[in-house]
Amino acid sequence: MLKGLHLLRQALISRHALFGRATIASSPPLLNRCSFSSSEEQSPQSHFVEHLENESSQPSATISVDRSGLYHPPEHSREPTAESELVKHLKSIIKFRGGPISIAEYMEEVLTNPKAGFYINRDVFGAEGDFITSPEVSQMFGEMIGVWTMCLWEQMGQPENVNLVELGPGRGTLMADLLRGSSKFNSFTKSLCIHMVECSPALQKMQHRNLKCIDEEKRMVSALAGVPVSWHATLEQVPSGVPTIIIAHEFYDALPVHQFQWASRGWCEKMVDISDNSTFQFVLSPRPTPATLYLAKRCKWAATEEIEKLHQIEVCPRAMDLTHSIAERISSDGGGALIIDYGVNGLVSDSLQAIRKHKFVNMLDNPGSADLSAYVDFASIRHSAEEASESISVHGPIMQSQFLGSLGINFRVEALLQNCTDEQAESLRTGYWRLVGDGEAPFWEGPDEQVPMGMGTRYLVMTIVNKKQGVPVPFQ
């Protein structure tokens, strides 16, 4: 079973190509919770909520006003700027609805609006972008994912045809490194059909280029390993009926989340509205919303004491539904899914952040110019998968450092260090630390503001597999 792991490790150790992609990478910390008092009187007939800046209660002649407090009231830049098309679009939705929209809907428009979404028409990755992911840090990350994929393929009985699916492939760097690292194992690569689930036309073009795709007999083939490649907007468009391996690296964190806050009348959904001065503001829903059903499901999976200590809860219905679909497909077709992201193995309180040019900014300012992401609730993924099918098993989460270490990244970095310049060696050590380290790199001698931060303990790894295949490497 582990023969492929040994062979692939040896092949990787023997290769000496070094990609200098190391740049700073870190994941946002959880926001600190503010203390909250729910002793204010609420009107059960409330239809609107007051602006965050208002603290005194004023009667209305036509409506009852909800004075529920909100955590972390945003500090807007207040700089007079021309409204973007996305801002106009968001305001038109709110005005058409006659009331606020959910944070999830706001997040989805900001990230994937067909005309102005953050991910749609530009490259947002790397040192020159807004954030950086592990594949951009070092080629070793994609190579280790290739080791894991080949091991799972062996446990599946080495099927002749396999769908290898990547959700949100970014620039295509991970898949390119995976194919380069495994290109010598013909029986494995010949079985693969690559499916890239990507909604951004700009990123699709970049993936096409990085995978060195060529048009061959009316289909796209990656010249890296002679593997056919196709693109899809959703997982549902990927053909079923074939054993499937799914890779979801930093995909779940970008799925829209709903935020709920505890008030005297119970859990209220946090929404986005337009303030009197025409900026965006947070408000609380006066009554239950459709997402409350997902909140109830998530709370059913949690211990009472875990819920009671929180004043805010984030839930991600899209993640629950996606996991359900993944589990059903793995149950019927065989295979497995690998999920790598920053998050926690339990309820998430308040983690949604906006990142622009590697810095945290206010998520309501200039929407569409910053990435929005939230911590992944790995416990919710586990429960969603197990609820979907009895034919699958869920393993993890474990820390990224443990995952990569068990797959042989230590041997790989040693091999690369044997044949490289001093500059390449420094880049390699930096990239290695960012992938498996914890906190600041102890060897760093450069500027303090550029000190490499390790992601080894911040990122978690979970897998969902068909029970027939046993426990995958390295979750035994």
N, C-alpha and C positions, 0 to 999 in steps of 0.2 A: 504493500500500500504506500509506503513512504519512499519507494525507490525513486519516484519522480522528484521528490523533495531533495534527495541526495544528489541526483544528477543535475538538477537545475541549479542547486547551490554551487556545485563544482563548475558549471558553465559560467555562472556569474562571477565566481572568483577568478576565472581565467580571463575574463574580459577586462580591458583596462581603459575603456573610454570614460571620460570625465566631463560631465556637463556642468558648467559653472553657473548655476542658477540660484545660488544661495542669497536670500535676502531676509529681512526681518519678518517674523511671523509670530503672531500671538493671538489668542482668543480672548474675547471680552469677558471680564469678570462679572459675576452676578451682582446686580445692583443691591445696595443695602436697603432693607425694608425700613420705612419710617413708622414710628408709632402712630396709632390711629384710634380715635375715640368715636364710638358709634352711638353716643348718648343723645345726638341731635334728634329732634322730633321730625318725622317724615310724614308727608301727606300721601295716603294710599291712592289719591286721585291725580298724582303728579303726571304731567305729560312732557315736561321739559326739565332741564337742569340748568343751574345758574353758572355763569362764567367762573373760572377758577379764581380770578382776582377778587371776586365779591365774597365778603365774609359776614356781612350783616343781612338779616332777614327782612325783606321788603315784600308786602302783599301785592298781589296782582289782581287787577279787576276782572281778568278773563281766565287766568289759569292758576293752578297751584304750583308753587315753585319748589323744586327739590334742592335742598342745601347740602347734599352729601359731599363730604370732603374727598379730595383725590390726592393720591400719593404723587410725589415728584412733579409738581406743576411745572411745565416747561418754561424756560427762559428763552423767548424768541430774540432773534438778532434785531428785529424792528428796523432793519435797514430798508429804505424805500427802493424796491427793485421791481422791474417789470415782471408781470405775472407770466410764467411759462405756460405752454399749452397744457401740460399735465395738471398744473394748479387750476387752470380754468376748467379742465375736464372734471377734476375732483369736486370742485365747487358746484358744477352743474349737476353732478350726481346727487349731492347733498340737498341742493335746492329742489331738484325734481322729486326726491323722496319726501321732502317736507320735514326732514329731520336728519340726525346724525347717521353715519355709516360705521360699521364695525372696524376695529383695528385690522382685522384680517382682510377685509375688502380694501382698505386703504393700502395695506402692505402689498397685496396682489397687484393693484394698479401701479404702485410705485415701482415694483420690480419687473413686471411683465406686460405693461401696457404696450400694445403692438406698435405704437408710434413713438412713445417717449419713455418706455420702461428702462430702468437702470441696466438690466441685463441684455437688452434687445439689440442695440445698434453700436456697441463699442466693446473694447477689450478692457475689462475691469480688474484683471489679475496682474500680479507681479509687482515689482518695485515701482514701476511707473503707473500702476493702477491704484485701486483703492484698498486692496487687501491681497494677501498671498496665501496659497494653499500648499499642502505638503508636497504634491508632485512638482511644484515650481521650486521648492527648496532643494531637492536633490533627486537625481535619477534613481537612487536606491529605493525610494518609496514605491514607485511603479514596478520596479523589479521584484520587490517583496510581495506585492499584490499578485504578480505573475506566479511566484512560488506557491502562494496559497491557492490560486485558481487551478494550477496544474495538479496540486495535491487533491483538491476536491474532485477534479475530473477523474483521477485515478480511483478515488473512493466510489465514484459513480459507475465504475466498470469500464472506463475509457470508451464512452460512446462515440460513434463515428460522426455524429452531428450534434453540435451544441450551440445554442444561442448565448453569446456573451454580451450582456447588456450593461451599459453604463448610464446611470441617471445623472444628468447635469454634468457633462464631461469637461466643462470649462474650455481650455485651449486644446484639449485632446492629449495633454502631456502624459497623464497617467497611462492611458491606453497605448500610446506610442512607446513608452518605456517598457510596458508589459510585453508588447510584441517583440521589441528588440531583444529583451532578456530571454524570451522563450523561443526565438526564431530557429534555433538549432534542433528543437524537438519536433520534427516534422509530423509525427503521428498526432501530436497535440494540436499544433497550429492548423493542420489540415481539417480537423474536426470543427473548427470555429467558424461561426458567422457573427460578425460584430454588428451590434445594434446600438446606435448612439441616440439617446432620448434627449433632445435639445430643442428648445423653442426659439432660440435666438439665431436669426439668419447670419449675423456677423460672426458668432462663435462657430456656427456650422462651417462657414468658409475656412476659419482658422483650423478647425479640427481636420477638415479635408486636406489642408496643406500640411499640417504636422504629421498626419498619418500617411503622407505621400501617396494619396489615392490617385489611381489612374482609371480611365474608362476602358473596360475590357469586356467585350461581348455584351454590351448593354447593361453592365453592372459595374459598380465601383469596387476596386480591389486595392488594398493597402500594399504598397511595394515593400513594406517593412517585413512582411511575412507571407505575402500572397494570400491574404485573408479578405473575403468579401465584406464590405462595409455598407450599411444603410442608415438612414436617419429617420427619426419619428418624433412627433410632437408629444406623444404620451406613451406610457408603458402599454396601454391597451392596444396600441397599433402594432406592437411587436408580435409577429406570428407565434401562435401557441402550438402545442402538440409536439414540441421538441424539448429535450432536457435543457434547462436554462440556468445560467449563473449570472446573478445580478450584482453589480457593484454600485453602491450609493455612498460616495465620499463627499462630505460636506454638501449634501443635497437636502436632507431633512431640515437643516437649520434655516433654510430659506423658504420653507413652506409657511403660509400665512397662519398666524396664531391669533386666538381670541384671548383677551385678558378680562378677568373678573376680579372685582374688589368687594370686600365684605362691608356692608353698610347695615344700619339698624333694621332694615327690612329684609336682609339676607344678601345673597350673592347677586351683584348687579354687573352687567357687562360694561366695560369701559369702551367708549365710542369716540369718534372724531367728528367734530362739528365746526361751524364757522362762527367766530366771535364777532362782537360788535365792530371791532376795527378791521374786520375782513381777513384776519389770520386764522389758522387752524388751532383748535383747542380740544382738550380731552373733556368729555362729559360722561355721566353715568346713565345707563338706560333706566327708564322709570318702571319697566316691567320685564318679565322673562323674554329672552330672545331665542331663536332657533338653536343657537349654539349652546344654550343651557342644557339641552339633551346630552351633548357630549361632555359637558361639565359633570352632569349626574353620573354618566358612565365612568368618567375618570375617577370621581370620588368613590364610586363603588369598589374600585380596585385598590383604594388606599386605606390605610388604617385611620381610625377616628382621631387618634392623637396627632397623626401627621397633618391632618386637615385643620384641626383646631388651632395649631400654632401659626397658621398662615393668615394674612389679611388680603393677600392677592394670590391668584392662581392663573397660570397660562395653560390653555389646552389647544391642541392642534388637530382639528377634525380631519384635515387633509392627510396628516401623517397616519392617523388611525385607519382611514379608508385605503390609503396606499399600501400600508402594511397588510391589511386584509387581502388586497388583490395579489400582493406578492406571495403571501402564504398559500392562497388558493392555487396559484400557478405552480408553485413548487410542489404542492401536494399532488396535483394532477399530472404534471410533466416531469417531475424529478429535478434535482439540482439544489441550488442554495443561493442565499443572498448574503452579502457582506456589507455591513453598515458601519461607517466610520465618521464620527462627528464629535464636536464638543457638546457636553451636556451632563446630565446627572441621572442616576438610577433611581428616580423617584419624582415626586411632584415638583414642578417648576413654578416658582413664585413670580418673579418680575425680572426677566432677562433680556427683553427685546432692546436692541441697540442699533444705532445708525453709525456707519463708518464711512468716512470720506477721506481719501488720501492717507489711510492708515491712522486716522484720528477719529475719536468719538465726537459726534455732533448731535444736535437736536433733531429727532426724527420728523418733526413737523415743519422744520425750516427747509425751504427749497426742495420739496419732494421730487425724487427722480435723480437727484445728484449724489445720493449716498446709498450704500448697501444697507439693507435691513436684515437682521438675522436674530434668532433666538436660540436659547439652549434647547437641546433635544431631550425629551423625556423618554429615556430608554425603557423604563418600566412600562410606560404606555405602549411602546412598540412590542414588548414581550406579550403583554396581555392581549393586544389586538391580534397578534399572530396566532397565539394559542386559542383564542376564541374562534378564529376563522377555520381551523382544521385540526383534527386529532392526528393527522398523518405527518405533521412537522414537529421539529424540536428546535428550541431556541437556546443558544449558548452565549454566555457573557452577560453584561459587558465586562471586558478586561481593558487595562490601560494600553494605549498605543505602544508604549515602550516595551511592554511584555509581549505584545503581539509581534512587533517587528524583530525583537531580540530572539524569539523562538524560531522565527523563520530564517535567521542567519544574517541579519544586517551587520553584526559585528565582524563576521568573516569577510563580508563584502567590502566594508570600509577598509579593512586591513589590506585586501588585495589591491584596491584602488590607490592606496597610499604608496605602494611599492613603485609605481611608475607615474609620477606626476611632478610638476614643478612645485617650488615653495608656495607660489601664489595659489595653485590648484589645491595643494595640501591644506592651506588655510581655509579655503572655500569649502573643501570636503569636510574638515573637522567642524566648521560652523554649521553646515547643513546637517551633519550627523547629530550634533547637539540639539538642533531645533526639532528634529524628528523624535528623539528618544530622551532628551534631557528634561530636567525639572528646574524651573527658575532660570536665573542668569547663568551664562556660561562662565565657569571659573577660570578658563584660560584666556579670556578676552582681554586684549591690551589696547583696543581702539577707543574711540569716543564713547562716553557713557550712554549717550542717547541712541547709540547703535548696538548696544550689547545684545547678543543673541539670546532669545528667550525660548526655553524648551517647551515643546508641546507634548512630551511623552506621557505626562500624567493628566493633562487637561483634556486630551482626546480619548474617547472610549470606542471600543470595537465590539460589535455584536454580530452574530450570524444566525440565520434561519435556514435550516436544511430539512430535506426529506428524511424521515426517520430511517428509511431503508439504507441510507448511506453511512449511518453511524455518526460518531462525534468527529467533527472536522479538526484539522490541525489549526492552531495549537490550543484548542479548548478542552483537550482530554484531561 
